[in-house]
């Protein structure tokens, strides 16, 4: 097998997509915390839970697009 075989390149692309997806999740959570809910603990907590639930639903709905499969 060659060093850059198709299976390993596809697996790396899937990991890259997943890492970018998780970085987008973190960016949205942190951005909303700092921009909108800085001094509102309960609103921040509820918004963060909602954002994670939405990202989780998208992950479950479109797993092949996110995992790169």
N, C-alpha and C positions, 0 to 999 in steps of 0.2 A: 504494500500500500504506500501511496505517496504521502508525504508529510501533510499536505493540505487537501486531504480527501474530502469528497462532497458531504459525507455524514458529519465530520467534525466541523466543517464550515457552517453547515445548517444548524448544528447545535450551538455554535458560538453566536450565530445570528439570533437564535431564540433567547439565549441568555442576555444578549445586548438589549433586545426589545423589552424583556422583563425588567432589566435594571433601569431602563429609561422610563418604564411605566411606574416603577416604585419611586424613582426620583421625581416624576410628575406629581405623584401622590404627596410626597413630602413637601414639595414646593407649594402645592395648593393649600395644604394644612398650615404650614408656617406663614405663607402669605396672608391667608385669611386671619390668622391669629394676630399678626402685627398690624394689618391694615384696618380690620373691622372690629375685632373683639379684644383689644388690648386690656381693657379694664373691666371686662364682663366675664367672670369666671364661668358661670353656668351656661351662658350663651355660647362661649367658646367651646366648652365641653360638648354641648349638644351639636354644634356645627361640625366639630371634628368627628364625632361619631357618625353624623350624617354623611360627611365626605368619605369616610372609610367605607361605609355601607354602599355608597354609590360606586366607588372604585371596585369594591368586592363584587357587586352585582355585574358590573361591566366585565370583570375578569371571568366570572362564571358564564356570562352570556357569550362572550367572544374569546374563548380560550385559545383557539388556533391562531388568531390574529395577534394576540399578546405573547404567546409562547413561541411564535414563529413556526408553527407546525403546519 
